[in-house]
Amino acid sequence: MINEIKNKNKNKNKNNKFIGELIPEFYHLPDFLRKPEIFKNENQKTILKKIKNVKLPNWANTAEKFIQIQKEALESEYVSKYLNKWIDLIFGYKQVKQKEQTPIQLFTKKHPKRFSKTEIEKKQKITNFFPIFFEWENISKYKYFQLTKYEISSNPIILINFQEIPKENKSKFSYKIITMDKEGIIGKYSGDILEKSNEKNRFFQLIRDKKSQKQKGIQNSKQEIIIPNLNINQNKKKNKKKMKNQIEIIFPQDFNNYQECLLIDKDSKYLFCCGFNDNSFKIINVQNYEIIKSISKHQDIVNCLSNDWKYIVTGSKDTTVIVWEIELKENKVKEIAKHIFFEHKKEVKSVAISIEYDIVLSGSIDGKLIFHSLNKGKHIQTITSEDEKPITKIKITKEGDIITFSENSNILRLFTINGFLLRRIQCSENIYSISISEDSKFIITGGEKGKLEIRKIFNLKTIQEFDLNETIYSISIIQKVFLIIGLKNGFIKIGYFTDQNLNQNKK
């Protein structure tokens, strides 16, 4: 049992023969340094009440700060520089057999040294304006947030999804991009980053898939470099008749929670959507726009869904949450309702699921955040927010952080995976979209007032803010650097950070 981190470090520094490894919790879970607050039974409660918070070193005044510094040290350039020596010592030719358990020797020769950032920059081809090493941590050092915009619909863009195209496909494009507007019209595009900006200062090439249905009002382009603007008035008239690439889904007039109703699988083959009056959620083949399965078990409209690998979790107006095990193969669907949860007393507005952390989360309109085990289907705990406002967004990061957003009060909250509240901040607008950076250290948010904000997850503080002057409904991140933003006016904007201003008029 650890009582004090400080003493452990002193012992290690004084004893050169000390050999030990820190468990993963030292780098991602501050909860294990705190006194437990949840007890399984009275006997456990009596025993654990005697346990106190672990005493931390002077350089960390909170458990969260300690974990953050530990993580930053582990991921630092200094550690990377000497990583090869650690590999040699533990798994390589310098390995010394100990009385304790010794890892299997994997290498008999000296492990190569990792290239530094400077060395990699010299080896790689540097483009005119893209940084080779982009770090959200140092985002403030970039002078410009450059934007390229395309008008692809006369309706709000409520879904954006991208997938990298494998090199073995021998495509001249790097990305496949799928969009969906409020009328249910699906757009499919190919895209790529340009080595040099073209004559219109565009740095991202976007071309509509020739196999997809051509929308009325979109003019053909011989160069096929950009998508011309729609003739909005003409498009509104034509859209009265259902198009081939249109899903018949009707959202309420004042509905804005689109991101909780739509998701695309990791291969960009199937679209999952809910919000239908028949109380179902549907699986749609993105290639031919056909509904391949309509799944019903809820007694009222399905408000939200989320997925992780083969599992889908749905939350409904009937107050229940269902975990589904889905098997998809060649347009054939097998579904099993693995768990049904009844703990909510009000309609469920948001859900999230994580196989890695064995957890299912659900938020309701009365401000309750409920935790369930994915494997056993057991209720773990219920957290009631102090404002009791609808929880409309839930996100789980790869690091085990939980982020929630409450509508009406505009409160953004950060919890540990065990439900300990770390941060709570008031936002200036109703947030419609939250996207997590690949390293799980930052979130990008957008919403009602058109503010694009980049926040550090550790403290939820805004480190960069941009006013796009239009309601933001969807955000996606490409190649760690590029943001694709879906707007209410039917535009998508693709942005990136740079030291060069390609267009003085666009910022």
C-alpha angles and dihedrals in degrees: 000000000000116000101164131019091198095063092048091055092048092053091049094050094048095047113063090186092059110123118182144131129220118236117245091255088074088070105040116011119068091174094081089064092057134076110265116256100185120065128191094210143352093266092055090044091056093050098042094045087074091060117096132199113282111260108243131209119265093257093064118053094180137034089244092054091049092052092045093053091045090052094046090050092050092050095042126119089243092061091044090052092058099032092106090060091053089051090050091051099045104029104008146066094300093057114135118204112238132194087243121070111300123203119245111270107248102172132044096182133060111282114239118253120251116249116247122234091257092052092049092049089056092050098045126074108253116217125216097264115358119102112231090211112043116180123181086207090067097037093125091068091068111090100204141040101206119204134197116187135200127186107219103159145014089231132070115281103234101170134040123175131170136188131189112243111232114246091233088068087069091219119161087224129073101204142044113207127195125191135181128195130208091267090059095253111151120212124195122198143169118223144180142177114254119228088218129023112254128233091283091052091250115150097183124063116214124184129177116241107256091215093058123090111275111233118229112253095033110115122216119249120210091206091045091205099123136020110246120228121273122249091240100196093048092046093054091056095047094047091069087083114066113254125219092248094045125107114211099233122141119201121195115263095250095039117126104156094098096136091065092053101049135056138155125214121249092262093051090235102113135042119207116200139167139183097095123147092233089068092245138120117222136215114215129192105233092203098061100013092236123146102236097180139013111197121198133178104121118096094222140026116313106238102185146006140188136180146206117185108305096354128090122186121199131191124200146197085244087072095245130120121208128195111208129196105212127194114192121186128156094337091310117121130200116184132184125187097228097180137004117199122202103178097108118089095190132046117291116240104176140022139182135184136196125186092189093057095034092232142132118194128193133179128200138197092260092063098257119145110196127196123207133175112247096209101041098026092226126149110248106179146325123227119195116202116230093237094048090215124148114284102221101167132045125173131177116200127210088252092058099256117144119213123190134179126203119209121226093019091051092217120161114200135190122206134176117243087263093056101259109150110234105168140008123186137173115237124210094230145023105275117224101174136034122184125184123219117240093252091051091233099108140038127206115210135187135172154135100344096042097249115152107203130183112205134185108236094216093068102003089234119151112246096175133017131186129184111220093178092226134081111270116220104167140022130187131177123223124196092346090283111059126073121204110199127192115210138199093243093062096261128123117207123202114202140179138172121251145155091234128074107219094181123024091200095054118062 
